[in-house]
Amino acid sequence: MKYTLTECKEDRYFVGLKYPGEVSIQHLGEAGLPFFWTTFSEQFFQSHVSDLVPKEEAIGYMKRILDRDRDLNYEYYAACEVTQFGETGDFDRIIIPKGQYLFFEILFRVKDREIVSVVDFLQKESSLRDRVDLSYCFEYYPETFNHNEEGTFFYLVVPVKED
């Protein structure tokens, strides 16, 4: 499976809206996330958030819920980047720590299947299994992302543990 290793030299700050339930990596398609993203967009652009980064990028941040069965269940947040935490209204604050990350390119139209494939790969690949941290990960939607285009893609980003 193809990926790139990228170094984030500084912490990054995001503000977002929490999905009202749990999300399972194995069953992403059942969560209704497209509707949630619409809700987030409507609320976000009607609110005043200070220090918003001018790029049109977003993340789908997933924080693992601990003390559960063996499934990978996460809290899910739709979020946009800010330069610092100023006025954020009712939105949650998320920090993506500096460090190394694996970026997996994901074709949007088959995203649910591809994300499951990436997670399976990370759990089975002996050279990576002990190096990655699945306590959180995020979907990174670059400015070029357009969900209406057939070949559009985003990245699933997984942190690498510090040595």
C-alpha positions as CSV (number, residue, x, y, z in Angstrom):
1,M,0.0,0.0,0.0
2,K,1.3,3.4,-1.0
3,Y,1.8,6.2,1.5
4,T,4.1,9.1,2.2
5,L,5.8,10.0,5.5
6,T,5.5,13.7,6.3
7,E,6.9,15.7,9.2
8,C,4.6,18.3,10.8
9,K,7.0,20.8,12.4
10,E,4.4,22.7,14.5
11,D,1.2,21.9,16.3
12,R,-1.9,22.7,14.2
13,Y,-5.1,24.0,15.7
14,F,-8.7,23.2,14.5
15,V,-12.2,24.0,15.6
16,G,-15.0,21.7,14.9
17,L,-18.3,20.0,15.6
18,K,-18.6,16.6,17.2
19,Y,-20.7,14.0,15.5
20,P,-23.5,13.0,17.9
21,G,-22.6,9.3,18.0
22,E,-19.7,6.9,17.7
23,V,-18.1,6.0,14.4
24,S,-16.7,2.6,13.7
25,I,-13.9,2.4,11.1
26,Q,-15.4,-0.9,9.9
27,H,-18.8,0.6,9.3
28,L,-18.1,4.2,8.2
29,G,-20.8,4.1,5.5
30,E,-23.5,3.5,8.1
31,A,-22.7,6.7,10.1
32,G,-24.4,9.3,7.9
33,L,-21.3,11.5,7.7
34,P,-22.2,13.3,4.5
35,F,-25.3,14.8,6.2
36,F,-23.2,15.6,9.3
37,W,-20.7,17.5,7.1
38,T,-23.6,19.5,5.6
39,T,-24.8,20.4,9.2
40,F,-21.2,21.3,10.2
41,S,-20.8,23.6,7.1
42,E,-24.1,25.4,7.7
43,Q,-23.3,26.0,11.4
44,F,-19.7,26.9,10.9
45,F,-20.3,29.5,8.2
46,Q,-23.1,31.1,10.2
47,S,-20.8,31.4,13.3
48,H,-18.0,33.8,14.0
49,V,-14.7,31.9,14.5
50,S,-11.6,34.1,14.9
51,D,-8.2,33.4,13.4
52,L,-9.5,31.1,10.7
53,V,-6.8,29.9,8.3
54,P,-7.7,31.3,4.8
55,K,-7.3,28.0,3.0
56,E,-10.4,26.1,2.1
57,E,-9.3,22.9,3.8
58,A,-10.9,20.7,6.4
59,I,-10.4,17.6,8.5
60,G,-12.5,14.8,9.7
61,Y,-10.8,14.1,13.1
62,M,-11.2,10.7,14.7
63,K,-10.3,10.2,18.4
64,R,-10.4,6.6,19.5
65,I,-12.8,5.7,22.3
66,L,-10.9,3.6,24.8
67,D,-12.1,0.8,27.1
68,R,-14.3,-0.7,24.4
69,D,-14.3,-4.0,22.7
70,R,-11.8,-4.8,20.0
71,D,-13.5,-2.7,17.3
72,L,-12.0,0.6,16.3
73,N,-14.7,3.0,17.5
74,Y,-14.0,6.8,17.4
75,E,-15.5,10.1,18.2
76,Y,-15.7,12.0,14.9
77,Y,-15.3,15.8,14.4
78,A,-15.6,17.9,11.3
79,A,-13.2,20.8,11.6
80,C,-11.4,23.7,10.0
81,E,-8.0,25.1,10.9
82,V,-7.3,28.3,12.9
83,T,-4.0,29.9,13.6
84,Q,-4.7,30.0,17.3
85,F,-7.7,29.4,19.6
86,G,-9.5,32.7,19.9
87,E,-13.3,33.0,19.7
88,T,-14.6,29.5,18.8
89,G,-18.2,29.7,19.8
90,D,-19.7,26.3,20.6
91,F,-17.1,24.5,18.6
92,D,-14.7,22.0,20.0
93,R,-11.0,22.6,20.0
94,I,-8.6,20.1,18.4
95,I,-4.8,20.1,18.4
96,I,-2.9,18.0,15.9
97,P,0.5,17.7,17.5
98,K,3.8,18.2,15.6
99,G,5.5,15.0,14.6
100,Q,5.6,12.4,11.8
101,Y,2.5,11.3,10.0
102,L,1.7,8.7,7.3
103,F,-0.5,10.1,4.5
104,F,-2.6,7.6,2.5
105,E,-4.3,8.9,-0.6
106,I,-8.0,7.9,-0.5
107,L,-10.3,8.0,-3.6
108,F,-13.4,9.7,-2.2
109,R,-16.0,7.6,-4.1
110,V,-14.8,4.4,-2.4
111,K,-13.6,6.0,0.8
112,D,-15.2,3.7,3.3
113,R,-13.6,0.6,1.7
114,E,-10.2,2.3,1.3
115,I,-10.1,3.5,4.9
116,V,-10.8,-0.1,6.1
117,S,-8.1,-1.3,3.8
118,V,-5.6,1.2,5.2
119,V,-6.4,0.3,8.9
120,D,-6.2,-3.4,8.1
121,F,-2.8,-2.8,6.4
122,L,-1.5,-0.9,9.4
123,Q,-2.6,-3.7,11.8
124,K,-1.0,-6.5,9.7
125,E,2.1,-4.9,8.3
126,S,4.8,-5.8,10.9
127,S,7.1,-2.9,9.9
128,L,4.4,-0.4,10.7
129,R,2.1,-2.0,13.3
130,D,4.2,-1.0,16.3
131,R,5.2,2.4,14.8
132,V,1.7,3.9,14.2
133,D,-0.6,5.4,16.8
134,L,-4.3,4.6,16.1
135,S,-5.5,6.5,19.2
136,Y,-6.4,9.2,16.6
137,C,-6.2,9.8,12.9
138,F,-7.8,12.3,10.5
139,E,-9.2,12.7,7.0
140,Y,-7.4,15.6,5.4
141,Y,-9.4,17.4,2.7
142,P,-7.1,19.7,0.7
143,E,-8.3,22.8,-1.2
144,T,-8.4,20.7,-4.4
145,F,-11.0,18.4,-2.9
146,N,-14.4,18.5,-4.6
147,H,-16.9,15.7,-3.6
148,N,-18.8,16.3,-6.9
149,E,-15.8,15.3,-9.1
150,E,-15.4,11.6,-9.9
151,G,-11.7,11.3,-9.3
152,T,-11.4,13.5,-6.2
153,F,-9.3,12.3,-3.3
154,F,-8.4,13.2,0.2
155,Y,-5.8,11.7,2.7
156,L,-6.2,9.5,5.7
157,V,-3.5,10.7,8.0
158,V,-2.1,8.5,10.8
159,P,0.4,9.6,13.4
160,V,3.7,7.8,13.9
161,K,4.8,7.1,17.5
162,E,7.8,9.0,18.7
163,D,10.9,6.9,19.4
